Amino acid sequence: MIDMSLQINKTIEPLKKNGFDAHFAPTTNKAKEIILKMVPASAVVGIADSVTLRQTGALDELIKRGNKVINPFTPEMTQDIDNNSAKRKLFLATLRATFGTDVFITGSNAVTEDGKLVSIDGAGNRVAGIIYAAPRVILTIGRNKIVPDVETAIHRIKNVLAPVHARQKQYSTPCAKTGKCADCNSPKRICNVTMILEKKPYHADISVILIDADLGLGWDPGWEQERIDGIISQYYENSWPF
C-alpha cells in the first residue's frame, strides 16, 4: 500500500498560498463526495476530457442526480469524428457549449510541490476552460501527478505521458512511435498549448482536489514497473480513441 498522504498534504499548503481552493481526498469515493457537495443540483456542468474525473465516479453521479452535463468526450460523440463532418461539427458545437456553464470540471497533467498547476493540450479547450469556462472550476488530480517543479512536469508530460496518450488515441505522432518528444509538426500533435498556473488567475474560482490514488496518466519513470503498468492499464480502461 502506497502512503503518499504526507506529500499530498505538503502540496496542498502551497496550493492554498497560491490562491487555489485545495482539498485532500483519501479515496476516489471521498473525491466524488466533495465534488457533489461543490456542485449545486441545479447547476449546468461543462466537462473537458479527464480520465481522472471518470475514475472518481463523480461524472456518472452528477448525471444520475439530474444535473445537466455537457460532455463532448463520450464514445458516441467522438467515434469517427475525423471521417464524419456532421459529427465533427456537433462535437465542436458541444465542446464550445461547455463554456458559459455554471461549473467546469476537468483534470490537470501535473501539480508541483510548490503549488503550481501544469497542463498541456492539443486543442486548448481544457486549458482555456480552466481559466474562463465557468464561474467555478474543479480540478481532480491523482497523487501520481505530483512533481518537484515545473521543469520536471513539462519534461514528464512530453516525454513520458504524451507518447502513451498518443498511442492510446491511435495518433501517428513521432512520440507514439519512439516514446520521446520530437517537437513535431504532426497534425495530431497533442502538445500544442502549455499552461502554467503559478497563482490563481484574477476573477477565477478554482478548486483542486488532490486524491490519494494513482489516477489518469502520471508517473516517475523510476517507479516500480508494476505501479506504472497499473496506471497505464487503468487509464486504457477508462479512455477511448478519438
Secondary structure in CASP SS format (residue, H / E / C, confidence):
PFRMAT SS
TARGET T0000
AUTHOR 0000-0000-0000
METHOD secondary structure of the structure
MODEL  1
M C 1.00
I C 1.00
D C 1.00
M C 1.00
S H 1.00
L H 1.00
Q H 1.00
I H 1.00
N H 1.00
K H 1.00
T H 1.00
I H 1.00
E H 1.00
P H 1.00
L H 1.00
K H 1.00
K H 1.00
N C 1.00
G C 1.00
F C 1.00
D E 1.00
A E 1.00
H E 1.00
F E 1.00
A E 1.00
P C 1.00
T C 1.00
T H 1.00
N H 1.00
K H 1.00
A H 1.00
K H 1.00
E H 1.00
I H 1.00
I H 1.00
L H 1.00
K H 1.00
M H 1.00
V C 1.00
P C 1.00
A C 1.00
S C 1.00
A C 1.00
V E 1.00
V E 1.00
G E 1.00
I E 1.00
A C 1.00
D C 1.00
S C 1.00
V H 1.00
T H 1.00
L H 1.00
R H 1.00
Q H 1.00
T H 1.00
G C 1.00
A H 1.00
L H 1.00
D H 1.00
E H 1.00
L H 1.00
I H 1.00
K H 1.00
R H 1.00
G C 1.00
N C 1.00
K E 1.00
V E 1.00
I E 1.00
N C 1.00
P C 1.00
F C 1.00
T C 1.00
P H 1.00
E H 1.00
M H 1.00
T H 1.00
Q C 1.00
D C 1.00
I H 1.00
D H 1.00
N H 1.00
N C 1.00
S H 1.00
A H 1.00
K H 1.00
R H 1.00
K H 1.00
L H 1.00
F H 1.00
L H 1.00
A H 1.00
T H 1.00
L H 1.00
R H 1.00
A H 1.00
T C 1.00
F C 1.00
G C 1.00
T C 1.00
D C 1.00
V E 1.00
F E 1.00
I E 1.00
T E 1.00
G E 1.00
S C 1.00
N C 1.00
A E 1.00
V E 1.00
T E 1.00
E C 1.00
D C 1.00
G C 1.00
K C 1.00
L E 1.00
V E 1.00
S E 1.00
I E 1.00
D E 1.00
G C 1.00
A C 1.00
G C 1.00
N H 1.00
R H 1.00
V H 1.00
A H 1.00
G H 1.00
I H 1.00
I H 1.00
Y H 1.00
A C 1.00
A C 1.00
P C 1.00
R E 1.00
V E 1.00
I E 1.00
L E 1.00
T E 1.00
I E 1.00
G E 1.00
R H 1.00
N H 1.00
K H 1.00
I E 1.00
V E 1.00
P C 1.00
D C 1.00
V H 1.00
E H 1.00
T H 1.00
A H 1.00
I H 1.00
H H 1.00
R H 1.00
I H 1.00
K H 1.00
N H 1.00
V H 1.00
L H 1.00
A H 1.00
P H 1.00
V H 1.00
H H 1.00
A H 1.00
R H 1.00
Q H 1.00
K C 1.00
Q C 1.00
Y C 1.00
S C 1.00
T C 1.00
P H 1.00
C H 1.00
A H 1.00
K H 1.00
T H 1.00
G C 1.00
K C 1.00
C C 1.00
A C 1.00
D C 1.00
C C 1.00
N C 1.00
S C 1.00
P C 1.00
K C 1.00
R C 1.00
I C 1.00
C C 1.00
N C 1.00
V E 1.00
T E 1.00
M E 1.00
I E 1.00
L E 1.00
E C 1.00
K C 1.00
K C 1.00
P C 1.00
Y C 1.00
H C 1.00
A C 1.00
D C 1.00
I E 1.00
S E 1.00
V E 1.00
I E 1.00
L E 1.00
I E 1.00
D C 1.00
A C 1.00
D C 1.00
L C 1.00
G C 1.00
L C 1.00
G C 1.00
W C 1.00
D C 1.00
P C 1.00
G C 1.00
W C 1.00
E C 1.00
Q H 1.00
E H 1.00
R H 1.00
I H 1.00
D H 1.00
G H 1.00
I H 1.00
I H 1.00
S H 1.00
Q H 1.00
Y H 1.00
Y H 1.00
E H 1.00
N C 1.00
S C 1.00
W C 1.00
P C 1.00
F C 1.00
END
